[in-house]
Amino acid sequence: MTRRIYEFRCLNDECGQVFDEYVAYEDIHTVKCPDCGSDSKKQISATRIDPRLGLDASFPTMQDKWARVRRQRAKIESRRDER
């Protein structure tokens, strides 16, 4: 059973707290608000951004990785052809 962190919002109008909870996917319908104990609803949260996709200059992009692998394969093939 896989557990992940999900974002929830309390369904009690007076509370309305937004909180994160570490739960199994099967249990997302039974999460209670930590403040008032009311039921809560899973929210759609922002996606995780992978820095290797080129958003951070210190990491190579996926295109850079593809180009490097392509150059390596071409080098191996050219050595094979020389034999």
ZAMAR-514092 format. One record per residue (C-alpha): x, z, y. Coordinates in steps of 0.2 Angstrom, whole numbers, padded with zeros to 4 digits, always signed. Example, Ala and Ser with C-alpha at 12.3 -4.5 7.8 and 13.67 -1.06 7.14 Angstrom:
// ZAMAR-514092
+0062+0039-0022+0068+0036-0005
// end
This chain:
// ZAMAR-514092
+0000+0000+0000+0008-0006+0016+0007+0005+0031+0009-0002+0049+0007+0004+0067-0009-0001+0075-0017+0002+0092-0034+0010+0093-0046+0015+0107-0058+0030+0105-0076+0024+0105-0082+0040+0114-0085+0034+0132-0080+0051+0140-0063+0050+0131-0058+0032+0129-0040+0036+0125-0029+0022+0118-0017+0027+0105-0005+0021+0091-0007+0027+0073+0003+0023+0058-0010+0019+0044-0013+0008+0029-0023-0008+0033-0037-0002+0021-0039+0014+0032-0041+0006+0049-0059+0009+0049-0058+0028+0047-0045+0033+0061-0051+0047+0072-0046+0050+0090-0032+0063+0091-0040+0071+0107-0059+0072+0103-0060+0068+0085-0072+0053+0088-0072+0037+0079-0060+0024+0085-0058+0005+0085-0043-0006+0081-0037-0015+0096-0028-0032+0097-0011-0028+0103+0003-0038+0110+0014-0047+0098+0032-0043+0094+0044-0055+0103+0059-0059+0092+0075-0060+0103+0082-0074+0092+0069-0086+0098+0080-0089+0114+0072-0076+0126+0088-0067+0127+0104-0076+0131+0115-0065+0120+0106-0071+0104+0107-0089+0098+0090-0098+0097+0083-0104+0081+0087-0122+0087+0106-0117+0088+0105-0110+0070+0097-0126+0064+0111-0136+0072+0125-0125+0065+0118-0127+0047+0116-0145+0050+0134-0147+0055+0140-0137+0040+0130-0148+0028+0136-0164+0036+0154-0157+0034+0151-0153+0016+0144-0171+0013+0158-0179+0022+0171-0170+0011+0161-0176-0005+0161-0194+0001+0180-0194+0004+0183-0190-0015
// end
